[in-house]
Amino acid sequence: MAENMVRLTAMTPEMYHRYFREYENDPDLYLDKDKYTAYTYSKEKVDQYIQRQVDLKRIPLAIMTGNEIVGEIIIKNIEEHKCATMGLSLKNARYKDHGIGTQAEKLAIQYVFRDLDIPTLYADSIQTNTRSQHVLEKVGFTLTHEDKDFKYYRIDRDMNIELKKMETDDEIRGKAYVHWKSWHEAYPGLVDQGYLDAMTLEKCEKMAYSWPDNLIVAKDNGRVIGFVGYGDRGDEAPNTGEIFALYVLAEYYGKGVAQQLMKAGLQQLMNYPQICLWVLKENKRAIRFYEKCGFAPTGEELISSNIRATEIRMVLKCER
């Protein structure tokens, strides 16, 4: 069976019944081999299985060779634009050791990364199923941890980060989404909850369209995942540039995106002798990041009544 004959397609209820009429239980999928029993087709049980996929919002894919359904892949635990988990099973042992599982997993990875726009995919394998572990590692998964029963794997989409001035409608809406999402990811417990609840996506979109200038967005494979806003306050703070905002989606924390955005923002302000920013006093994570970028607290504080929180001013002295 040649690998190039393998394809994936959406699994319909009719296809599921065709598949399970010829399905045989795989002993390798049992934690306790003593509990292995031969599979017997039941229309009622298959219908229940199909409904379970629907209820759990899973995506079932049929593994096809020619017109034959030889296995299934389930994409489950889906978190939009963030992560998902993949499971695979073949119809019976006759389809093992032909490269079908390897090619099907490669296609599933492409589907998750490209079509679902999900950057991280997880999988697991029973400790004793070394064949499954070999295939996972062959297609690029990395072992992250294990317990007495399972080994757990992860694969991440290669980032293709592009930094550019915000220009298009898609970029403006993407910036608004990052603004809204970042506040709800980073600020619970740091700002007034009522203000946070009122920070809707619609409000962020209105702000994004009202102030489109001096903004650089970070895009990963075309999707906006962060932004930096920069400028100055004129006579209010003469000879001082300012980083007004810097936000990155939480799923991109620790991947260097914030550093790239900060560098891009500072380059736009390089003619100023100093650059400042304001940050929530209790946002220790952000403060540590800004300190690593060269900013230092000035001792100035501002109480923001609308968010019921205190902000501190930090300054970076620019070398000439």
C-alpha positions as CSV (number, residue, x, y, z in Angstrom):
1,M,0.0,0.0,0.0
2,A,1.8,3.1,-1.2
3,E,1.8,6.1,1.1
4,N,0.8,8.5,-1.7
5,M,-2.6,6.7,-1.8
6,V,-3.5,7.8,1.7
7,R,-5.9,10.8,2.1
8,L,-8.1,12.2,4.8
9,T,-11.7,13.2,4.4
10,A,-14.6,14.1,6.8
11,M,-16.1,11.0,8.4
12,T,-19.9,10.9,7.8
13,P,-22.3,8.7,9.8
14,E,-22.7,6.4,6.8
15,M,-18.9,6.1,6.5
16,Y,-18.7,5.3,10.2
17,H,-21.1,2.4,9.9
18,R,-19.1,1.0,6.9
19,Y,-15.9,1.4,8.9
20,F,-17.1,-0.3,12.1
21,R,-18.7,-3.3,10.2
22,E,-15.2,-4.4,9.4
23,Y,-13.4,-3.0,12.5
24,E,-11.4,-5.3,14.8
25,N,-10.2,-4.3,18.3
26,D,-6.5,-3.6,18.6
27,P,-4.9,-5.2,21.6
28,D,-2.2,-2.5,21.5
29,L,-4.8,0.1,22.5
30,Y,-5.6,-1.7,25.8
31,L,-3.9,-0.7,29.1
32,D,-4.9,-4.1,30.5
33,K,-4.5,-6.8,27.8
34,D,-6.6,-9.2,29.9
35,K,-9.6,-6.9,29.2
36,Y,-9.2,-7.3,25.5
37,T,-12.4,-8.6,23.8
38,A,-13.3,-9.0,20.1
39,Y,-15.4,-6.2,18.7
40,T,-18.9,-6.9,17.5
41,Y,-20.7,-4.3,15.3
42,S,-23.8,-2.7,16.8
43,K,-25.7,0.0,14.9
44,E,-27.0,1.4,18.2
45,K,-23.5,1.7,19.7
46,V,-22.0,3.2,16.6
47,D,-24.8,5.8,16.6
48,Q,-24.0,6.6,20.2
49,Y,-20.3,6.9,19.3
50,I,-21.1,9.3,16.5
51,Q,-23.3,11.4,18.8
52,R,-20.5,11.5,21.3
53,Q,-18.1,13.1,18.7
54,V,-20.8,15.7,18.0
55,D,-21.4,16.4,21.7
56,L,-17.7,16.9,22.4
57,K,-17.2,19.0,19.3
58,R,-14.6,16.7,17.9
59,I,-13.6,16.5,14.3
60,P,-13.6,12.9,12.9
61,L,-11.5,12.2,9.8
62,A,-11.6,9.0,7.7
63,I,-8.2,7.6,6.6
64,M,-8.7,6.5,3.0
65,T,-6.7,4.3,0.6
66,G,-8.6,4.5,-2.6
67,N,-12.2,4.2,-1.8
68,E,-11.6,2.1,1.3
69,I,-11.9,3.5,4.9
70,V,-8.9,2.0,6.7
71,G,-8.8,4.0,9.9
72,E,-9.9,7.2,11.6
73,I,-8.2,10.2,13.1
74,I,-10.0,12.2,15.8
75,I,-9.1,15.9,16.4
76,K,-10.4,16.6,19.9
77,N,-10.0,19.0,22.9
78,I,-10.0,21.8,20.4
79,E,-9.1,25.3,21.7
80,E,-9.5,27.7,18.9
81,H,-6.3,29.2,17.6
82,K,-4.4,27.5,20.4
83,C,-4.2,23.7,20.6
84,A,-5.9,20.4,20.0
85,T,-5.2,16.7,20.6
86,M,-5.0,14.0,17.9
87,G,-6.0,10.3,18.2
88,L,-5.6,7.6,15.5
89,S,-6.8,4.0,15.1
90,L,-6.7,1.6,12.1
91,K,-9.5,-0.7,11.1
92,N,-7.5,-3.8,11.8
93,A,-4.0,-5.2,12.0
94,R,-3.8,-5.8,8.3
95,Y,-3.2,-2.1,7.7
96,K,-0.2,-1.8,10.1
97,D,3.4,-1.6,8.9
98,H,2.4,-0.1,5.5
99,G,3.2,3.5,6.3
100,I,-0.5,4.4,6.5
101,G,-0.5,5.7,10.0
102,T,2.6,7.8,9.3
103,Q,1.2,9.4,6.2
104,A,-2.2,9.9,7.9
105,E,-0.6,11.7,10.9
106,K,1.4,13.9,8.5
107,L,-1.8,14.9,6.8
108,A,-3.6,15.5,10.1
109,I,-0.8,17.8,11.3
110,Q,-1.1,19.8,8.1
111,Y,-4.8,20.0,8.5
112,V,-4.6,21.2,12.1
113,F,-1.8,23.8,11.4
114,R,-3.1,25.1,8.1
115,D,-6.9,24.6,7.9
116,L,-7.8,24.9,11.6
117,D,-5.1,27.5,12.2
118,I,-4.1,25.8,15.5
119,P,-0.4,26.1,16.3
120,T,0.0,23.2,18.8
121,L,-1.0,19.6,18.5
122,Y,-0.9,17.0,21.3
123,A,-1.0,13.2,21.2
124,D,-0.5,10.3,23.6
125,S,0.4,6.7,23.5
126,I,0.0,3.7,25.9
127,Q,3.4,2.9,27.3
128,T,3.5,-0.5,25.7
129,N,2.5,0.7,22.2
130,T,6.0,1.3,20.9
131,R,4.8,1.2,17.3
132,S,2.6,4.3,17.9
133,Q,5.5,6.1,19.7
134,H,7.8,5.4,16.8
135,V,5.3,6.9,14.3
136,L,4.7,10.0,16.5
137,E,8.4,10.7,16.8
138,K,8.9,10.0,13.1
139,V,6.4,12.7,12.0
140,G,7.9,15.3,14.4
141,F,6.2,14.9,17.8
142,T,8.4,15.4,20.9
143,L,7.9,13.5,24.1
144,T,7.0,16.0,26.9
145,H,6.3,13.7,29.9
146,E,5.0,10.3,30.9
147,D,3.3,8.5,33.7
148,K,2.9,4.8,34.5
149,D,0.3,4.3,31.7
150,F,0.9,6.8,28.9
151,K,3.6,8.8,27.1
152,Y,2.6,12.4,26.1
153,Y,3.7,14.2,23.0
154,R,3.6,17.6,21.4
155,I,4.3,19.2,18.1
156,D,4.3,23.0,17.3
157,R,3.8,24.7,14.0
158,D,6.9,26.6,12.9
159,M,6.4,30.2,13.5
160,N,6.6,32.5,10.5
161,I,6.6,35.9,12.3
162,E,6.1,39.0,10.2
163,L,6.3,42.5,11.7
164,K,4.6,45.4,9.7
165,K,2.7,48.6,10.1
166,M,-1.0,48.0,10.6
167,E,-2.8,48.8,7.4
168,T,-5.6,46.4,6.3
169,D,-9.0,45.8,7.7
170,D,-7.9,42.3,8.7
171,E,-5.0,43.7,10.5
172,I,-7.1,46.3,12.3
173,R,-9.6,43.6,13.4
174,G,-6.8,41.3,14.4
175,K,-5.2,44.0,16.5
176,A,-8.6,44.6,18.2
177,Y,-8.9,40.9,19.0
178,V,-5.4,40.8,20.5
179,H,-6.2,43.9,22.6
180,W,-9.5,42.4,23.8
181,K,-8.1,38.9,24.4
182,S,-4.9,40.1,26.1
183,W,-6.8,42.2,28.7
184,H,-9.0,39.2,29.5
185,E,-6.0,36.9,29.7
186,A,-3.6,39.1,31.7
187,Y,-5.7,41.5,33.8
188,P,-8.2,39.5,35.9
189,G,-7.4,40.4,39.5
190,L,-5.3,43.4,38.4
191,V,-8.0,45.8,37.3
192,D,-11.6,46.5,38.2
193,Q,-13.6,43.5,37.0
194,G,-16.5,45.7,36.0
195,Y,-14.3,47.6,33.7
196,L,-12.8,44.4,32.3
197,D,-16.3,43.0,31.7
198,A,-17.2,46.1,29.7
199,M,-14.0,45.7,27.6
200,T,-15.8,44.0,24.7
201,L,-14.4,43.0,21.3
202,E,-16.7,45.5,19.7
203,K,-15.3,48.3,21.8
204,C,-11.7,47.2,21.0
205,E,-12.6,47.2,17.3
206,K,-14.0,50.8,17.6
207,M,-10.7,51.9,19.2
208,A,-8.6,50.2,16.6
209,Y,-10.4,51.9,13.8
210,S,-10.2,55.3,15.6
211,W,-6.5,55.2,16.2
212,P,-4.9,53.2,13.4
213,D,-1.6,55.1,13.3
214,N,1.8,54.3,14.9
215,L,1.0,50.7,15.3
216,I,3.1,47.7,14.3
217,V,1.5,44.2,14.3
218,A,3.1,40.8,14.6
219,K,1.6,38.2,12.4
220,D,2.2,34.4,12.5
221,N,1.3,32.8,9.2
222,G,-0.9,35.8,8.4
223,R,-2.7,35.9,11.8
224,V,-2.2,38.9,14.0
225,I,-0.8,37.7,17.4
226,G,0.5,40.9,18.9
227,F,1.1,44.6,18.5
228,V,3.0,47.6,19.7
229,G,1.8,51.2,19.8
230,Y,4.3,54.1,20.0
231,G,4.6,57.9,19.7
232,D,4.9,60.8,22.0
233,R,2.8,63.2,24.1
234,G,4.1,66.4,22.7
235,D,4.5,69.3,25.1
236,E,3.2,67.1,27.9
237,A,6.5,65.1,27.9
238,P,8.9,66.9,25.6
239,N,11.9,65.0,24.1
240,T,10.4,61.7,25.3
241,G,9.1,58.9,23.1
242,E,6.6,56.5,24.5
243,I,5.5,52.9,24.1
244,F,1.8,53.3,24.6
245,A,0.8,49.6,24.4
246,L,2.4,46.2,23.8
247,Y,0.3,43.1,23.8
248,V,0.9,39.5,22.7
249,L,-1.6,36.6,22.9
250,A,-0.8,34.3,25.9
251,E,-0.2,31.3,23.7
252,Y,2.9,33.2,22.3
253,Y,4.4,34.0,25.7
254,G,8.0,33.0,25.9
255,K,8.5,32.7,22.2
256,G,10.3,36.0,21.6
257,V,7.4,37.8,20.0
258,A,7.2,40.6,22.6
259,Q,10.9,41.2,22.3
260,Q,10.6,41.6,18.5
261,L,7.7,44.0,18.9
262,M,9.6,46.0,21.6
263,K,12.6,46.2,19.3
264,A,10.5,47.4,16.4
265,G,8.8,50.0,18.6
266,L,12.1,51.4,20.0
267,Q,13.5,51.7,16.4
268,Q,10.6,54.0,15.6
269,L,11.6,56.2,18.6
270,M,15.3,56.1,18.2
271,N,15.6,59.9,17.8
272,Y,14.3,60.6,21.3
273,P,16.8,60.9,24.2
274,Q,14.6,58.8,26.4
275,I,11.5,56.5,26.0
276,C,8.9,55.9,28.7
277,L,6.0,53.6,29.3
278,W,3.4,53.1,32.0
279,V,2.6,49.6,33.4
280,L,0.3,48.3,36.1
281,K,2.2,48.3,39.4
282,E,1.0,44.7,40.2
283,N,1.8,43.4,36.8
284,K,5.1,41.9,37.9
285,R,5.6,39.7,34.8
286,A,5.4,42.8,32.5
287,I,7.7,44.8,34.8
288,R,10.3,42.1,34.6
289,F,10.1,42.0,30.9
290,Y,10.5,45.8,30.6
291,E,13.4,45.7,32.9
292,K,15.1,43.2,30.7
293,C,14.5,45.6,27.8
294,G,16.4,48.3,29.7
295,F,13.6,50.2,31.3
296,A,13.8,51.3,34.9
297,P,11.1,52.6,37.3
298,T,11.2,56.4,37.9
299,G,9.2,56.3,41.2
300,E,6.3,58.1,39.5
301,E,2.9,56.6,40.1
302,L,-0.6,57.2,38.6
303,I,-3.8,56.0,40.1
304,S,-6.2,55.2,37.2
305,S,-9.7,55.7,38.6
306,N,-11.4,53.9,35.6
307,I,-9.6,50.7,36.1
308,R,-9.1,51.2,39.9
309,A,-5.4,50.3,39.7
310,T,-2.0,52.0,40.1
311,E,0.4,52.4,37.2
312,I,4.1,53.1,37.4
313,R,6.3,55.0,35.0
314,M,9.4,53.4,33.6
315,V,12.1,55.0,31.4
316,L,14.8,53.8,29.0
317,K,17.7,56.2,28.5
318,C,18.8,56.1,24.8
319,E,22.5,56.1,24.0
320,R,23.6,58.5,21.3
